[in-house]
Amino acid sequence: MSTIETPALIEVQRGQAMASTTLTPAQLEAASAVDTYDPELGNDSGNGYQRRPSTSRITQAAAFYGEGIEKRQGREFEDRRGLMPNPIIANIRPVDDSFEEPVAAAVGEDGGFPSTVQVSFANEADRARVEHAMREGGNATANATLLLTDDAVANIVDGQHRAGAVRLLLDRRRLGEDFPVPMKIMLGFPRTEEIKQFFYINSQAKNVPTDLTAELLQRMAKQDDAEAEYLSERKNKANVLAGAAVYEALVSNGSPWIKRIRRPNEPSSKDTSIAVSQFINSVGPLLSAQIPRTLTAEEWARIIDALWTAVERLLPTPFDPIEQPGDWVLFKAAGVNVMHRVLADCLPIIIQRGGRLSDPDHYEQLLTDLPQLSGIVIDPTTGEERTIDGAEFWRSASAASQYTGRYGADRLVGMIRGLIAKSNQAVTV
């Protein structure tokens, strides 16, 4: 791309420099990028953080901001010519920024801005005032001219769907080449701070998918002890963070359960049956279980593996490699929530008996009657009622599918609790 020159208002807040400016659609397309989360990389520190763009949201935004006519389903629809007062937020990182230990630019001869950005002030007094604020952690504003070199990359933090709409409209000639796209460009924020800004902007304005939120929370907590402490004090975030830690421990342990969990941004399929966010929610009852001490994430991972090992022994069919997890309620959010609530009930019993919580034998003993769980379904061929039990109880569209919602889940948990063997015999460890 060619060098971009645009007037800007330089704003320094607590020592951090930003620029309020506008870019033309062509300049935005040339200078911006989106750091998208890759499900294959998981919680790797070098992985992206943005959700996948939604084609429908981009199309809707294009219809709102455009100034042309779109043909759909044999009809013509006139764009709404809407205004874009809210800026797209982006960040130009320091050139020497790394994934592990980002280094913010220091105020020196370059004014403390990234080397891919040049700022020309109207006078030396403005420059001195801005540089002093950046150096001392103060506040300042000044008019200037912003020059983005060929190597400058504005990583979009908030507004990727609006940016996508602008690109779409530009390609289809439904937006003027001189349309001023409002931009708020953070100048030299390290990548870790950029991710923080993404999280806080989106979590306050609109929902970030919980599965992606969980991984971002964990990554932020790992990279910043103060951030970890702050998040742990926020009840809703602390629960997500704790559940995400259990999930990561399962990943680290190579748990066979992991292959059934759908990672952030991973397309839905029957090879997976439950999203990370749903799994994290299912861990909640365990974290509040009545046990003598707080367990680590790694300990919870071992306990969860023990439970599902026991369930596999009792109901082997759903676990058969030829079966698809998505065909079983047992592996979906409803089934996992039920089983983890039952697990929370089992823990005090095993502790009272002096058993080891990570031993699947104990759960197999307590749930030995699980195959007897039954329900009545209508035979689609004969139209007659028939009783279903064993593994078939848990097949999708079978008996377990009838227990939907909170009330249905409570009933199913109650039925399994009634099957738990609560004998007083001692358990040999």
RAQUI-V954391 format. One record per residue. N is the residue number from 1. OMEGA is omega in whole degrees, -180 to 180 (NA if undefined). D_CENTER is the distance of its C-alpha to the mean C-alpha in Angstrom with 2 decimals. Layout:
{{N & OMEGA & D_CENTER} {N & OMEGA & D_CENTER}}
This chain:
{{1 & 177 & 32.57} {2 & -180 & 35.36} {3 & -180 & 35.20} {4 & 177 & 33.85} {5 & -176 & 35.88} {6 & 175 & 34.93} {7 & -176 & 36.01} {8 & 169 & 33.49} {9 & 178 & 33.33} {10 & -179 & 32.27} {11 & 177 & 30.63} {12 & 177 & 30.28} {13 & 179 & 28.36} {14 & 175 & 28.96} {15 & -179 & 29.77} {16 & -175 & 26.81} {17 & 175 & 28.06} {18 & 179 & 26.68} {19 & 172 & 28.47} {20 & -175 & 28.71} {21 & 173 & 30.12} {22 & 173 & 30.08} {23 & 173 & 29.81} {24 & 178 & 31.37} {25 & -180 & 29.32} {26 & 178 & 30.72} {27 & 178 & 29.95} {28 & -179 & 26.31} {29 & -176 & 25.99} {30 & -170 & 27.81} {31 & -172 & 26.19} {32 & 177 & 22.45} {33 & 178 & 19.59} {34 & -179 & 15.82} {35 & -171 & 13.88} {36 & 177 & 11.54} {37 & 178 & 9.04} {38 & -178 & 11.29} {39 & 180 & 10.47} {40 & -179 & 13.96} {41 & 177 & 13.47} {42 & -174 & 10.66} {43 & 176 & 10.58} {44 & -176 & 13.66} {45 & 179 & 14.36} {46 & -179 & 15.50} {47 & 178 & 12.44} {48 & -176 & 11.17} {49 & -177 & 8.24} {50 & 174 & 8.77} {51 & 175 & 7.68} {52 & 178 & 10.78} {53 & 178 & 13.62} {54 & 180 & 14.95} {55 & -178 & 18.66} {56 & 179 & 19.65} {57 & 177 & 18.22} {58 & 180 & 19.98} {59 & 179 & 23.10} {60 & 179 & 23.14} {61 & 179 & 22.84} {62 & 179 & 25.57} {63 & 180 & 27.82} {64 & -175 & 27.51} {65 & -175 & 28.15} {66 & 179 & 30.55} {67 & -180 & 34.31} {68 & -179 & 35.54} {69 & 179 & 35.89} {70 & 178 & 33.61} {71 & 178 & 35.12} {72 & 176 & 33.25} {73 & 177 & 34.90} {74 & -180 & 38.30} {75 & 177 & 37.94} {76 & 179 & 37.56} {77 & -180 & 35.03} {78 & 178 & 35.55} {79 & -174 & 32.64} {80 & 179 & 32.26} {81 & -179 & 32.79} {82 & 178 & 30.29} {83 & 179 & 29.96} {84 & -178 & 27.02} {85 & -178 & 27.65} {86 & -174 & 24.14} {87 & 168 & 23.51} {88 & -177 & 20.89} {89 & -179 & 19.51} {90 & 179 & 19.66} {91 & 172 & 20.51} {92 & -173 & 23.23} {93 & 171 & 22.65} {94 & -178 & 25.62} {95 & -178 & 27.18} {96 & 179 & 27.24} {97 & 177 & 23.58} {98 & -179 & 22.23} {99 & -172 & 18.91} {100 & -176 & 20.28} {101 & -179 & 22.67} {102 & -179 & 22.39} {103 & 179 & 25.68} {104 & -180 & 26.16} {105 & 177 & 29.25} {106 & 180 & 32.36} {107 & -180 & 34.82} {108 & -178 & 37.81} {109 & -180 & 39.81} {110 & 178 & 36.83} {111 & -180 & 36.04} {112 & 179 & 32.78} {113 & 176 & 30.93} {114 & -177 & 29.27} {115 & 178 & 32.07} {116 & -179 & 30.83} {117 & 174 & 31.50} {118 & -178 & 34.97} {119 & 178 & 35.78} {120 & -180 & 39.32} {121 & -179 & 40.35} {122 & 179 & 43.26} {123 & -177 & 45.15} {124 & 179 & 45.09} {125 & 177 & 44.80} {126 & 180 & 41.40} {127 & -178 & 40.25} {128 & -179 & 41.57} {129 & -180 & 39.96} {130 & -179 & 36.47} {131 & 178 & 36.82} {132 & 179 & 38.10} {133 & 179 & 35.12} {134 & -177 & 32.71} {135 & -173 & 34.82} {136 & -179 & 35.30} {137 & -177 & 31.89} {138 & -178 & 33.52} {139 & 178 & 33.11} {140 & 173 & 34.91} {141 & 178 & 35.00} {142 & 174 & 37.18} {143 & -179 & 37.77} {144 & 172 & 37.52} {145 & -177 & 37.18} {146 & 179 & 34.00} {147 & 178 & 34.56} {148 & -178 & 31.70} {149 & -179 & 33.06} {150 & -176 & 32.45} {151 & -178 & 29.90} {152 & 177 & 27.76} {153 & 178 & 24.16} {154 & -180 & 22.28} {155 & -175 & 18.56} {156 & 179 & 17.04} {157 & 179 & 14.72} {158 & 178 & 15.02} {159 & -177 & 16.92} {160 & 179 & 16.11} {161 & 173 & 17.23} {162 & 177 & 20.38} {163 & 178 & 21.01} {164 & 178 & 20.66} {165 & 179 & 23.08} {166 & 179 & 25.49} {167 & 180 & 25.58} {168 & -180 & 26.20} {169 & 179 & 28.93} {170 & 180 & 30.48} {171 & -176 & 30.77} {172 & 177 & 32.35} {173 & 178 & 34.56} {174 & 179 & 33.39} {175 & -179 & 32.78} {176 & -179 & 35.39} {177 & -179 & 35.26} {178 & 180 & 35.88} {179 & -178 & 33.13} {180 & 178 & 31.77} {181 & -178 & 27.98} {182 & -178 & 27.15} {183 & 166 & 25.16} {184 & -175 & 24.10} {185 & 174 & 23.99} {186 & -172 & 23.11} {187 & 174 & 25.70} {188 & 175 & 25.00} {189 & 175 & 21.83} {190 & -174 & 20.66} {191 & 180 & 17.37} {192 & 178 & 15.91} {193 & 177 & 17.05} {194 & 179 & 15.67} {195 & 177 & 12.07} {196 & -180 & 13.02} {197 & 178 & 14.50} {198 & -177 & 11.56} {199 & -175 & 9.52} {200 & 177 & 12.72} {201 & -175 & 13.92} {202 & -178 & 11.10} {203 & 179 & 10.60} {204 & -176 & 14.37} {205 & -180 & 15.12} {206 & -173 & 12.75} {207 & 166 & 9.68} {208 & 179 & 6.24} {209 & -172 & 4.79} {210 & -179 & 4.75} {211 & 177 & 3.70} {212 & 177 & 0.84} {213 & -177 & 3.30} {214 & -179 & 5.30} {215 & 179 & 5.80} {216 & 178 & 6.45} {217 & -178 & 8.53} {218 & -180 & 10.27} {219 & 179 & 11.06} {220 & -179 & 12.38} {221 & 180 & 14.34} {222 & -174 & 15.85} {223 & -175 & 17.03} {224 & -178 & 18.48} {225 & 180 & 20.42} {226 & 178 & 21.01} {227 & 180 & 17.37} {228 & -180 & 16.85} {229 & 180 & 19.84} {230 & -178 & 18.77} {231 & -179 & 15.40} {232 & -180 & 17.38} {233 & 179 & 19.75} {234 & -168 & 17.40} {235 & -176 & 17.57} {236 & 180 & 14.43} {237 & -180 & 12.31} {238 & 179 & 14.68} {239 & 178 & 14.18} {240 & -179 & 10.43} {241 & 180 & 11.37} {242 & 178 & 14.28} {243 & 179 & 12.70} {244 & 178 & 10.23} {245 & 177 & 13.53} {246 & 178 & 15.30} {247 & -179 & 12.99} {248 & 178 & 13.50} {249 & 176 & 17.14} {250 & 178 & 17.46} {251 & -178 & 16.30} {252 & -179 & 18.80} {253 & -178 & 21.47} {254 & -178 & 21.25} {255 & 177 & 20.95} {256 & -180 & 22.03} {257 & -174 & 19.61} {258 & -175 & 16.61} {259 & 179 & 17.86} {260 & -177 & 17.39} {261 & -180 & 13.63} {262 & -177 & 11.61} {263 & 178 & 8.96} {264 & 178 & 5.94} {265 & 178 & 8.31} {266 & -179 & 11.16} {267 & 178 & 13.85} {268 & 175 & 15.12} {269 & 180 & 18.37} {270 & 175 & 20.73} {271 & 175 & 20.13} {272 & -173 & 16.99} {273 & -176 & 17.18} {274 & 179 & 14.15} {275 & 178 & 10.37} {276 & -179 & 8.51} {277 & 180 & 7.77} {278 & 177 & 11.51} {279 & -180 & 12.63} {280 & 178 & 11.32} {281 & -178 & 13.17} {282 & -179 & 16.13} {283 & -177 & 16.52} {284 & 180 & 17.35} {285 & 179 & 21.01} {286 & -177 & 21.53} {287 & 179 & 20.56} {288 & -180 & 23.13} {289 & -179 & 25.74} {290 & 177 & 29.25} {291 & -171 & 29.80} {292 & -178 & 31.96} {293 & 177 & 29.41} {294 & -179 & 25.75} {295 & 177 & 24.41} {296 & 178 & 22.25} {297 & -180 & 19.00} {298 & 178 & 21.20} {299 & 178 & 23.74} {300 & 179 & 21.42} {301 & 179 & 20.27} {302 & 180 & 24.00} {303 & 179 & 24.75} {304 & 176 & 22.17} {305 & -180 & 23.55} {306 & 179 & 27.01} {307 & -174 & 26.41} {308 & 172 & 25.21} {309 & 179 & 28.05} {310 & 179 & 30.42} {311 & 178 & 29.07} {312 & 179 & 29.51} {313 & -176 & 33.09} {314 & -178 & 33.83} {315 & -172 & 32.14} {316 & -173 & 32.18} {317 & -179 & 31.99} {318 & -177 & 28.27} {319 & 180 & 27.58} {320 & -178 & 30.04} {321 & -179 & 28.62} {322 & 179 & 30.13} {323 & 177 & 28.09} {324 & -178 & 24.73} {325 & -179 & 22.15} {326 & 179 & 21.30} {327 & -175 & 24.96} {328 & 175 & 24.78} {329 & -179 & 23.74} {330 & -176 & 23.87} {331 & 179 & 20.66} {332 & -176 & 18.79} {333 & -178 & 17.01} {334 & -178 & 20.48} {335 & -179 & 22.21} {336 & 177 & 19.77} {337 & 180 & 19.71} {338 & -176 & 23.50} {339 & 179 & 24.05} {340 & 173 & 22.01} {341 & 176 & 24.00} {342 & 178 & 27.09} {343 & 179 & 26.12} {344 & 177 & 26.03} {345 & -177 & 29.57} {346 & -172 & 30.74} {347 & -179 & 29.92} {348 & -180 & 32.76} {349 & -179 & 35.20} {350 & 178 & 34.61} {351 & -179 & 34.81} {352 & -180 & 38.04} {353 & 180 & 39.48} {354 & -179 & 38.73} {355 & 178 & 36.45} {356 & -173 & 33.68} {357 & -179 & 30.22} {358 & -180 & 29.01} {359 & -178 & 32.02} {360 & -179 & 31.31} {361 & -179 & 35.00} {362 & -180 & 34.67} {363 & 178 & 32.00} {364 & 180 & 34.09} {365 & -179 & 37.09} {366 & -176 & 35.48} {367 & -174 & 33.98} {368 & -180 & 37.00} {369 & -179 & 37.71} {370 & 178 & 34.26} {371 & 180 & 35.85} {372 & 178 & 38.21} {373 & -174 & 35.53} {374 & 178 & 36.76} {375 & -179 & 36.50} {376 & 177 & 38.54} {377 & 177 & 37.53} {378 & 178 & 39.56} {379 & -177 & 40.77} {380 & -179 & 39.96} {381 & -176 & 43.21} {382 & -177 & 45.70} {383 & -179 & 44.05} {384 & 177 & 45.04} {385 & 174 & 43.10} {386 & -177 & 42.32} {387 & 179 & 40.74} {388 & 176 & 37.71} {389 & -180 & 36.86} {390 & -179 & 35.53} {391 & -177 & 32.58} {392 & 176 & 33.35} {393 & -173 & 32.48} {394 & -180 & 28.80} {395 & 179 & 28.88} {396 & -179 & 27.02} {397 & 177 & 29.44} {398 & -172 & 31.59} {399 & -176 & 32.37} {400 & -179 & 28.98} {401 & -179 & 27.54} {402 & -175 & 29.88} {403 & -177 & 28.11} {404 & 178 & 25.39} {405 & -177 & 23.92} {406 & -179 & 24.37} {407 & 179 & 28.14} {408 & 179 & 28.05} {409 & 178 & 25.71} {410 & 179 & 28.09} {411 & -178 & 31.02} {412 & 177 & 29.62} {413 & 179 & 28.81} {414 & 179 & 32.34} {415 & -179 & 33.89} {416 & 177 & 32.38} {417 & 179 & 33.38} {418 & -180 & 36.86} {419 & -176 & 36.89} {420 & 179 & 35.95} {421 & -177 & 39.02} {422 & 179 & 39.78} {423 & -179 & 43.01} {424 & -179 & 44.42} {425 & 179 & 45.16} {426 & 179 & 44.08} {427 & 178 & 41.43} {428 & -177 & 42.53} {429 & NA & 39.90}}
